[in-house]
Amino acid sequence: MSEWVVLTLAMAAACAVVLTIVVINNRRVPDDDDPNETPDVIEYMTMMIGVVYAIVLGLAIAGVWEARSAAQETVRQEAQALHEVSERVEVYPLAPRERIRADVDAYVRYVVQDEFPYMSEHGELSERGTELLQKVRRSVTDYQPANDFEGQAYQPLVDQVGVADDARGSRGQNAGATMPGVVWFGLIIGALVTVGLIFTLQIRRTGRELLLAGLFSALIAFLLFLIWDFDSPFSRGIAATSAPFVDLFPQISG
């Protein structure tokens, strides 16, 4: 099912449940009930709970967005490091140069075409990708420079492979969900409490109040969906992509 369909259903369900409870609850209110008797302290507590929950939601959104941005940055670093390897190996003789570039291209092609879908499905790196990167490392480290000019390029090439390996490790750490379960528990309970406070203020069945109650519930559902969508940086809708690899290695798409 599409994530946007899930979002629409969640927001519609939140509105429907709240409005249904409001309508049923008001049928049970006696005719002599006076909503003006609601103590002021309830309004104050309602306001404070709403403020606290808004802060929690804001921190959660900022956290998952930062994790998503960091995941995209690790992809860029990995792609840039491998691009540097392909470019700096130009000083090597034809045979080792072509071998290293072929190994780099094979790794990049696998990452773009196979490993990113694998990460989205399993939430972790694939063993095949690790093997291909190790092959790149061996191709770089096993070559013995024939002169000082090649020797000056050797260590930077080894360092760039290390940078790519480190970025790949960070990509693997960000492959799964980043939000702890206890945080989700707090967000959901907070949403239930915040929406439930609508009934504490004795909401009536006027069109304006019903509209505001529905919009408020839909907003809470939307923000929770946004956190869920950002929670897994390499899957779902707004995810980190393999665009840096494609941009730096256009030959792999051919």
Secondary structure as the mmCIF struct_conf table of DSSP 4:
data_model
#
loop_
_struct_conf.conf_type_id
_struct_conf.id
_struct_conf.beg_label_comp_id
_struct_conf.beg_label_asym_id
_struct_conf.beg_label_seq_id
_struct_conf.end_label_comp_id
_struct_conf.end_label_asym_id
_struct_conf.end_label_seq_id
HELX_RH_AL_P HELX_RH_AL_P1 GLU A 3 ARG A 27
TURN_TY1_P TURN_TY1_P1 ARG A 28 ARG A 28
BEND BEND1 VAL A 29 VAL A 29
TURN_TY1_P TURN_TY1_P2 ASP A 31 ASP A 32
HELX_RH_3T_P HELX_RH_3T_P1 PRO A 35 GLU A 37
BEND BEND2 THR A 38 THR A 38
HELX_RH_AL_P HELX_RH_AL_P2 ASP A 40 ARG A 88
HELX_RH_3T_P HELX_RH_3T_P2 VAL A 89 VAL A 91
BEND BEND3 TYR A 92 TYR A 92
HELX_RH_AL_P HELX_RH_AL_P3 LEU A 94 TYR A 110
HELX_RH_PI_P HELX_RH_PI_P1 VAL A 111 GLU A 115
HELX_RH_AL_P HELX_RH_AL_P4 PHE A 116 HIS A 122
BEND BEND4 GLY A 123 GLU A 124
HELX_RH_AL_P HELX_RH_AL_P5 GLU A 127 THR A 141
BEND BEND5 ASP A 142 ASP A 142
BEND BEND6 ALA A 146 ASN A 147
HELX_RH_AL_P HELX_RH_AL_P6 ASP A 148 GLN A 173
TURN_TY1_P TURN_TY1_P3 ASN A 174 ASN A 174
BEND BEND7 ALA A 175 GLY A 176
BEND BEND8 MET A 179 MET A 179
HELX_RH_AL_P HELX_RH_AL_P7 GLY A 181 THR A 200
TURN_TY1_P TURN_TY1_P4 LEU A 201 GLN A 202
BEND BEND9 ARG A 205 ARG A 205
HELX_RH_AL_P HELX_RH_AL_P8 GLY A 207 ASP A 231
BEND BEND10 SER A 232 SER A 232
TURN_TY1_P TURN_TY1_P5 PRO A 233 PHE A 234
BEND BEND11 SER A 235 ILE A 238
BEND BEND12 SER A 242 SER A 242
HELX_RH_AL_P HELX_RH_AL_P9 ALA A 243 LEU A 248
HELX_RH_3T_P HELX_RH_3T_P3 PRO A 250 SER A 253
#
